[in-house]
Amino acid sequence: MVKLRLVVMTRGKWEGKKIAIARFPFVIGRDAACQLRPASTLVSNQHSAIHTRDGRFFIRDLESTNGTFVNDQRISGEQELEHGDALRIGPLDFDIEVETTASVDRGTPIPPTRGVGQTKDAALAAILASLPDSKGSANGNSAHDAEDVPSGPTEMDIHIRHPIEWEEVGDAVAVHFTERTIVDEEVIRTIGQQLLGLVEQCNQRKVLLNLRNVRAMSTGMIEKLVALSQRVRAVGGQLALCNVQPSVQPMFQQFRLAKTLVIRNDEQEALQALR
C-alpha cells in the first residue's frame, strides 16, 4: 500500500502539519468544493489536483493564474510526485511524503453512505475525467486499500497570512504590504518571488507598491525593490512607490532610491504617475 502526505513547510501555526490524502482527486483551491482551501488570493478557485494511477501520484495544474511548482519548477499539465519533492502552491510550501507499507488482506469494506462529501467528490472527479494523462489516455484513479476508504469529507481550511496583498486598479496592480518590519530573509524571499510573479506570470506591467504599513526594512528588501524595478523596465512596464514612512526614508536616502524609483506621497499620486 502506498500513502501520500503533504507536509506543510510554510511558516506559521500550520508548519509541520501532515495532511494525509486518502481520496482522489484531491483538489486544492479556494472553491468551497475543494478538499484543501488556502485562504489566499494567490491561489485560484481550482488551482491544482492530485490523483493516483498505477500506485503512483501525480499533480495537475488546473490552469491556475500563479502556477503550480514542483522543486521550484513551474509545471505544465501533469507531473509525477515523488518522495522528497517540494511542492509550492501560492503562498503554501509542502514537502511530499510517499510511504510504502506491506498490504494486509481485509474484507470488502461497507461502502460509505452517499452524502454531501461524496457528491462533491463526483463533481471534482469530473475535473480530471476529460483531461489526458501523460500517456494521452483518460485518467484512471486506482482504488485505495480498505483503511483509506473515506468515510466523510476530508476538507480542510488553511488560513495563511502572506506578506503582500494586491488588487487591480484600472490597468495597474496596487500592492499592499502586510508586514510592518521586513527584515526576515524568508519573508523577503517570499515577497521577491511574489512581486516578480506579478510581472512575469500575471503579465502586470504597471505596478504600484504602497508602503503605508511598513515601518522598517533591511538592505535585502531594498535589493528586491531594485531588482523588481529593473525587471519591470525590462518588460516595458512602470513601477511607482508611495506612502514611504519616515522611519523607512533614511534607507531610501542611503541607497539614493529617489533617483532610480518613482516615489509619490500617496496612492492616488502614484497611480497618476503610472498613466
Secondary structure per residue as TSV (DSSP state, phi and psi in degrees):
chain	resnum	aa	ss	phi	psi
A	1	M	-	360.0	136.9
A	2	V	E	-114.6	129.9
A	3	K	E	-118.3	148.6
A	4	L	E	-122.5	134.4
A	5	R	E	-131.9	146.1
A	6	L	E	-103.0	125.9
A	7	V	E	-105.0	116.8
A	8	V	E	-69.4	122.3
A	9	M	-	-108.1	-8.4
A	10	T	S	-65.1	134.5
A	11	R	S	-65.1	141.3
A	12	G	S	136.8	-169.2
A	13	K	T	-67.4	-19.0
A	14	W	T	-90.1	-7.1
A	15	E	T	-58.5	130.2
A	16	G	T	90.0	-11.3
A	17	K	-	-68.4	137.7
A	18	K	E	-104.6	127.4
A	19	I	E	-108.2	108.4
A	20	A	E	-80.8	129.2
A	21	I	E	-102.3	116.1
A	22	A	-	-121.8	-0.2
A	23	R	S	-138.7	146.2
A	24	F	S	-132.6	145.9
A	25	P	S	-72.0	148.0
A	26	F	E	-105.8	105.1
A	27	V	E	-99.1	133.6
A	28	I	E	-110.2	127.1
A	29	G	S	171.6	177.5
A	30	R	S	-84.3	-13.7
A	31	D	S	-61.6	145.4
A	32	A	T	-63.2	-19.9
A	33	A	T	-85.3	-7.0
A	34	C	-	-77.0	153.5
A	35	Q	S	-77.3	-35.5
A	36	L	E	-121.9	120.3
A	37	R	E	-121.2	88.6
A	38	P	E	-70.1	131.7
A	39	A	-	-85.9	74.3
A	40	S	-	-146.4	135.7
A	41	T	T	-70.0	-11.2
A	42	L	T	-77.9	-11.4
A	43	V	S	-104.9	131.9
A	44	S	-	-72.9	166.1
A	45	N	T	-57.3	-44.9
A	46	Q	T	-129.2	94.8
A	47	H	-	-84.3	-54.4
A	48	S	E	-155.9	164.2
A	49	A	E	-138.1	137.5
A	50	I	E	-104.3	133.7
A	51	H	E	-141.7	170.9
A	52	T	E	-124.4	148.7
A	53	R	E	-155.6	125.6
A	54	D	T	55.7	38.7
A	55	G	T	75.4	10.4
A	56	R	E	-119.2	160.2
A	57	F	E	-115.8	143.4
A	58	F	E	-136.0	151.5
A	59	I	E	-122.8	138.9
A	60	R	E	-124.1	129.7
A	61	D	E	-77.9	130.6
A	62	L	-	-96.4	48.3
A	63	E	S	56.3	45.4
A	64	S	-	-70.7	159.0
A	65	T	S	-69.3	-46.6
A	66	N	S	-98.0	-2.2
A	67	G	-	85.2	164.2
A	68	T	E	-117.6	132.1
A	69	F	E	-119.6	131.7
A	70	V	E	-119.7	119.9
A	71	N	T	54.2	44.5
A	72	D	T	66.4	13.4
A	73	Q	E	-113.9	126.6
A	74	R	E	-69.9	128.2
A	75	I	-	-88.6	155.6
A	76	S	-	-121.2	115.1
A	77	G	S	77.9	-121.2
A	78	E	E	-114.6	145.3
A	79	Q	E	-145.3	142.2
A	80	E	E	-73.0	143.3
A	81	L	E	-103.0	133.3
A	82	E	-	-125.5	159.3
A	83	H	T	-56.3	130.6
A	84	G	T	93.4	-7.2
A	85	D	-	-65.3	152.1
A	86	A	E	-105.9	125.5
A	87	L	E	-114.5	132.3
A	88	R	E	-127.4	126.8
A	89	I	E	-131.6	107.3
A	90	G	T	59.3	-128.1
A	91	P	T	-85.2	1.1
A	92	L	E	-94.8	129.6
A	93	D	E	-113.3	132.5
A	94	F	E	-127.9	150.3
A	95	D	E	-101.9	144.6
A	96	I	E	-95.9	127.3
A	97	E	E	-113.9	120.7
A	98	V	E	-117.1	120.1
A	99	E	E	-118.7	130.4
A	100	T	E	-110.1	124.0
A	101	T	-	-125.6	159.4
A	102	A	-	-66.8	136.4
A	103	S	-	-76.4	151.9
A	104	V	-	-123.4	133.2
A	105	D	-	-66.5	129.8
A	106	R	-	-137.0	156.2
A	107	G	-	-71.5	164.1
A	108	T	-	-66.5	124.2
A	109	P	-	-71.5	155.4
A	110	I	-	-72.0	127.8
A	111	P	-	-58.8	138.9
A	112	P	-	-67.2	149.4
A	113	T	-	-66.2	131.1
A	114	R	-	-71.2	140.1
A	115	G	S	-161.9	-152.5
A	116	V	H	-61.6	-45.0
A	117	G	H	-60.5	-43.2
A	118	Q	H	-69.4	-35.3
A	119	T	H	-63.1	-40.9
A	120	K	H	-63.1	-42.5
A	121	D	H	-59.2	-40.2
A	122	A	H	-63.0	-40.4
A	123	A	H	-67.7	-39.7
A	124	L	H	-68.7	-35.5
A	125	A	H	-61.5	-30.1
A	126	A	H	-66.0	-23.6
A	127	I	H	-61.4	-39.9
A	128	L	H	-95.1	-17.5
A	129	A	H	-58.6	-38.0
A	130	S	T	-93.9	-0.6
A	131	L	S	-90.4	131.3
A	132	P	B	-70.6	144.4
A	133	D	-	-84.3	-172.8
A	134	S	T	-64.7	-15.7
A	135	K	T	-99.3	1.0
A	136	G	S	87.6	6.0
A	137	S	S	-107.4	171.3
A	138	A	B	-69.7	149.8
A	139	N	-	-65.6	130.6
A	140	G	-	-118.9	103.8
A	141	N	-	-78.0	121.6
A	142	S	-	-73.9	149.9
A	143	A	-	-70.1	148.1
A	144	H	-	-93.8	160.4
A	145	D	-	-69.0	167.6
A	146	A	G	-56.6	-41.7
A	147	E	G	-71.6	-11.7
A	148	D	G	-100.3	2.3
A	149	V	S	-65.4	121.4
A	150	P	-	-69.8	141.5
A	151	S	S	-110.8	3.2
A	152	G	S	-179.1	-179.7
A	153	P	-	-61.2	146.9
A	154	T	-	-111.5	24.7
A	155	E	-	-67.1	149.3
A	156	M	E	-152.0	132.2
A	157	D	E	-99.8	129.1
A	158	I	E	-119.5	119.1
A	159	H	-	-99.5	113.7
A	160	I	-	-112.9	124.7
A	161	R	-	-89.9	108.5
A	162	H	-	-98.5	157.2
A	163	P	S	-73.4	-14.2
A	164	I	E	-134.7	151.6
A	165	E	E	-132.8	154.8
A	166	W	E	-147.5	161.7
A	167	E	E	-145.8	149.8
A	168	E	E	-81.6	132.3
A	169	V	E	-126.9	98.7
A	170	G	T	65.7	-126.5
A	171	D	T	-97.5	13.6
A	172	A	E	-116.9	166.6
A	173	V	E	-121.3	126.5
A	174	A	E	-99.6	120.6
A	175	V	E	-103.0	128.6
A	176	H	E	-115.7	134.5
A	177	F	E	-90.8	131.8
A	178	T	-	-94.9	-16.4
A	179	E	-	-86.3	132.1
A	180	R	S	-80.5	-32.8
A	181	T	E	-124.2	116.9
A	182	I	E	-111.6	86.1
A	183	V	-	-131.3	-17.4
A	184	D	-	-72.0	130.5
A	185	E	H	-62.6	-37.8
A	186	E	H	-68.3	-40.3
A	187	V	H	-64.3	-41.9
A	188	I	H	-64.1	-40.5
A	189	R	H	-61.9	-43.6
A	190	T	H	-63.3	-45.1
A	191	I	H	-60.4	-44.6
A	192	G	H	-59.3	-44.3
A	193	Q	H	-63.6	-42.8
A	194	Q	H	-68.3	-39.8
A	195	L	H	-66.0	-45.8
A	196	L	H	-65.3	-34.1
A	197	G	H	-63.1	-36.1
A	198	L	H	-60.0	-39.2
A	199	V	H	-77.9	-47.0
A	200	E	H	-86.4	-36.2
A	201	Q	T	-100.3	-32.2
A	202	C	S	-97.6	0.8
A	203	N	-	58.6	35.2
A	204	Q	-	-86.1	125.5
A	205	R	-	-108.9	-17.4
A	206	K	E	-118.3	115.0
A	207	V	E	-123.3	129.3
A	208	L	E	-114.9	127.5
A	209	L	E	-107.8	114.8
A	210	N	E	-98.5	112.8
A	211	L	-	-99.1	23.7
A	212	R	T	-56.1	-38.1
A	213	N	T	-86.7	-9.7
A	214	V	-	-85.8	126.1
A	215	R	-	-108.8	-16.8
A	216	A	E	-160.0	147.2
A	217	M	E	-149.8	153.0
A	218	S	-	-90.7	172.2
A	219	T	H	-63.2	-28.2
A	220	G	H	-61.7	-39.2
A	221	M	H	-71.1	-36.1
A	222	I	H	-59.4	-42.5
A	223	E	H	-62.2	-37.5
A	224	K	H	-65.3	-38.1
A	225	L	H	-65.2	-41.0
A	226	V	H	-65.6	-43.3
A	227	A	H	-62.9	-40.0
A	228	L	H	-63.6	-44.1
A	229	S	H	-58.4	-43.1
A	230	Q	H	-64.4	-40.3
A	231	R	H	-68.8	-40.0
A	232	V	H	-62.0	-44.4
A	233	R	H	-63.9	-36.4
A	234	A	H	-63.7	-28.8
A	235	V	T	-99.8	11.5
A	236	G	T	78.2	25.0
A	237	G	-	-101.9	-171.2
A	238	Q	E	-132.8	145.5
A	239	L	E	-131.1	135.7
A	240	A	E	-138.5	148.4
A	241	L	E	-119.5	153.9
A	242	C	E	-149.5	167.6
A	243	N	-	55.7	43.1
A	244	V	-	-72.3	118.5
A	245	Q	-	-74.3	152.1
A	246	P	T	-53.3	-35.9
A	247	S	T	-70.1	-19.2
A	248	V	T	-97.5	-23.7
A	249	Q	H	-55.8	-38.0
A	250	P	H	-57.0	-36.3
A	251	M	H	-65.2	-41.5
A	252	F	H	-64.6	-39.0
A	253	Q	H	-68.0	-40.2
A	254	Q	H	-59.5	-39.6
A	255	F	T	-97.7	7.7
A	256	R	T	52.8	44.3
A	257	L	G	-70.3	-21.8
A	258	A	G	-63.2	-21.0
A	259	K	G	-85.1	-20.7
A	260	T	T	-113.7	-18.4
A	261	L	S	-119.4	149.5
A	262	V	E	-84.7	115.3
A	263	I	E	-122.7	127.7
A	264	R	E	-125.7	166.4
A	265	N	S	-70.3	-43.6
A	266	D	S	-138.8	178.2
A	267	E	H	-66.6	-37.2
A	268	Q	H	-63.0	-45.0
A	269	E	H	-63.3	-39.4
A	270	A	H	-65.7	-40.3
A	271	L	H	-62.9	-39.6
A	272	Q	H	-62.0	-36.6
A	273	A	H	-68.2	-22.6
A	274	L	T	-87.1	-4.0
A	275	R	-	-91.1	360.0
